[in-house]
Amino acid sequence: MFTDKTGIQVNVVAVGTGQAIRNARNGDGDVLLVHSRPAEEKFVADGYGVARFDVMYNDFIIVGPPADPAGIAGGADATAALAKIAEAKAPFASRADNSGTHKKEMALWADAGIDPTVASGGWYRETGSGMGATLNTAVGMNAYSMTDRGTWISFGNKGEFRILVEGDDDLFNQYGIILVNPEKHPRVNAAAGRTFIDWILGDEGQKAIAGYRLDGQQLFFPNAR
């Protein structure tokens, strides 16, 4: 839609937040769109980004098998759910890839006072993979996992897995957009980058986000200010 309107071609490099930020710090991109606000704010504070803007949000959820060995189904407290999983030593599949989802997961474990990595290779399985591959691992080994709702809606291998924990304010998942600083990296196409940011934060881009649905379900909710 943006290209049709402006003639500007957008080349998307889709990686986890951690890798996307590393790419942007190296100047390998014009615009950064990720979902880990503390890391985004540090990126700007360190001079690699010009300014950060809210774009849209969805939420994280904890999914798992119908047997639910840790007894977390129906809960709305993500930290308490993770504590129960650790206490039960029930299998949990983590992206473990420094993505926005992984960063949020680790923050929740920290809130629970638990370092799950000490159980790596045991009940805690670190895939080092993207969300789809991690969910496939979880389904294959009847393990819990944490994912964003948009990925879960689009995931095609759910089997009997279902959402067990949702609705916690701590599971809020905000996305932000940042122009990579052309003063740090002169090759950044700042003019086109600013045009894209203005579009996605404007009425047309925000309406496009609100209208994006899969199986009748809205994946993201625009909230640019």
N, C-alpha and C positions, 0 to 999 in steps of 0.2 A: 504493500500500500504506500509506504514512504517513497519507494523508488518510482512508482507510477506518478506520484505527485511532484517529485523533485528532480528525477533523473539521476539521483545519487545512488550508486550501487552499494549495498551493505553486505560485507563478507563476515559471516558469523563464525567465530571460533568458540565452540561450545565445550567448555571444560569446567571442572569444579571451581568454586570461588578462590581457593588457595592458589591454584595454578593460574587462574585468570588474573589475579592480582600480581603474581610474579611476572606474567607476560606483560602486563601494563607497566610495571616498574621498569621493565627492560625496553619500553617504548614499542612493544610489538602489538600495537593497537591504538586506536584513536579514542574509543569510548569504552568504559568499563561498566557493565551491568551485572551486579552480583547481589548476594544476600547474606552479608555478615557485617552489621553496622559498625561494631568496634573496629574491625579490620579496614572497613571503608574510611572511617574517620581518621584512622592512623595513616592511611594512604594519602589523604589530603593534607594532614598535618605535617607529614614528611616531605611535602612539596611535589609529590608525584601526580596529584590531581588538582584541578582548579577549584571545584566546588562539588558538593554532594547533594542530590535531590531525591526525595522519596518518589517512587514510581507506582508501586502496586504492592499488594500483600496477598498471602494466603496463610495457611497454618501447617504446622507439623502434626503428625499423628504417630501413635505407636500401634503397630499391627502385629498379629501373631496367629498361632494355630487355634482351632476351636477347643482343643484340650486345655489350653491356658494354664500350664503347670504352676505359674506363679500367682494365679488368682487376681489378675489386674483388670479383668473385663469390666467395663462400665465406669471406670474411674475417670476423674478429671484432674488428677494431681500427677503430673509426669514424674516429678522427683520421687514421690512415694512409690510409683510403679516401678521405677528403675531399682529402688532399694529392695523391693520385693523380688524382682528378677535376680538380683545379686544374691540375696539371702537364699533363694531356692536353687541357685546355681543353674538356672534354666538357660538354655542356649540363646544367645543374642548375637545377631550379625550386624557389624558396624562397617560403614564405608571406610573409615580409617584412612581418608585421603585428603584431609585438611580442607574439605569442601565446606560450604556454608552449613550444610546439614550436619556434617561431622563436628564442626565447631560448636554448634548448638547442642548436639548430643553430649559432648565433653563438658560443656558448661553445666548441663543438667546433672551429669554424674558428679561433678565437683560440688554442686549444691546439695547432693545427697551424701557428701563426705566419702565418696567411693572412687577408687582408682581402678577401673575395670581392666586396664592393660596388664595388671599383675596376673590376671587370669587368661591372658592371650594364649590361644591355642587350646584352652580348656572350654569352659562354658562361653567365654567371650571370643568371638571369631572376627578377626580383622581382615576384610576382603581386599582392601586397597583398590577398590573398584568403584565404578559409578553406581548410581542408585538402582538402575534396572538390574544390573548384575548382582548387586547386594540383595535385592529382593528375591531374585531367583535362588540365591544361596540360602536365604532365610526359609523360603518355601521348601527347598530341597531337604533341609535338615530340621524342619519344624522349629525354627528359631524365631524369637521376637526380632523386630527391627523398627527403626524410626525413619520416617520418610516425610516428604512434603506431600500435601494432599493432591496437588496437581499431578505428580508422578504416579501416585497410587491410582487415581482415576484412569490414567492412561495405561497402566500396567496390565498386561494381558494374561499373566500366568498366576492369578491369585489363588486358584484352587479353592480350598475351603477357608483360606485365611480371611480375616476380617479386621476392621478397626476395633481396637480394644480400649484405647485411651485417647480422648480428644477434649477440646474445649478449655484447656488450661491457658491462662493468659501468657504463661512462659513459653507456650508453643507458637506464639505469634511469629510470623515469618515475613519480614519486611524486605523488599528489594529496593536498591538504590542505583542511581546512574551518575557517572562522573566523567567529565572530559579529562583525558590524560593531558598533563601540563606540557604545552608546546615549548615553554622556556626550558624545561628539563630535557625534552626530546624534540628538536626542531623538525623532525620528519613527520610529526603528528599532523594529520589533516584537520586542523582546528576548525576551519570554517565549516566543513561538511559535518564534523562532529557536533558543533554547536547547533547546526540546522536539525540534525537528528534528535538531539536532546530537546530542543524547543518543540519539535513535532510530537514526541512521545509524551511530553508533559502537558501538551496542549489538548484542546477538546477532541481533535480527531484521533490522536494516539490513545487518549484515555478511553474514548468510546470503543476503539478497536479492542483494547484489553478487556473491557467489560463485556463485549460481545463474543469473546472467544470461548467456545464451549466444546465439550467432548461428551458424548452420550447424554446430552442435555444438561450437563453440569458445568457451571462456571468455574474455571481453574484459577483465575486471578482477579483481584478486586482493585481497581485503580484508586490511588489516593494521593496524587500529586498535589502539592500546595504551592 
